[in-house]
Amino acid sequence: MKPMFSIHAGEFLVGDHVERHFPQLRVWVPSRDTGIDLLVTDSVARRTTSLQVKASRDYLPTHVDPQFRNDVAACGWWSFNRAKLANSDAEYWVLVLIGLNHTRTDFLVVPPSELLSRLQAIHGEPATLRTYFWVTKSGRCFETRSLGKPDLARIAAGGFEDPVRDATSWLNDWTCLHTLSTGVGRL
């Protein structure tokens, strides 16, 4: 085994969230990089869920037009290798959005195949998928890369509808851990 590495801030935030909100579960850190950042188990380590964590600093103060900042809670940016996303061993990818002034942290919890499918539907099939996700203060989340100001204004105001870009169903959706903690639907 190689010397232990330290986890990055996003992994810490996810692990801390899991331990605070699911005290009956255990969070494990792999001893080497396998494409799984955290392993979450029930209290006796018989049921598991694997997580790949990707964090972003908040781009709200630097990349979001000031007219939208009152309505947007966080803006994260990621660049994903399409092949790594397609071949991921993790059951869920967790995208960590740290809000302006660190007053809130949101998580997109999504199976990698669903994330890949959605991003390809929006951006095609480049080798690298670049994406922005906005979380609004009203609790909605959208993929916003390449949208024009009129659509961004509708997102900020709560009037935008696009089922392909709408990621609200993934926002803070820890169903995978509720299922793990109850044992329902898991082997």
Helices and strands as residue ranges (DSSP letters): H 9-21, E 26-28, E 38-41, E 48-56, H 60-63, G 66-68, E 72-81, H 82-86, E 92-98, G 100-102, E 105-110, H 112-123, E 128-136, E 141-143, H 149-157, G 168-170, H 175-182
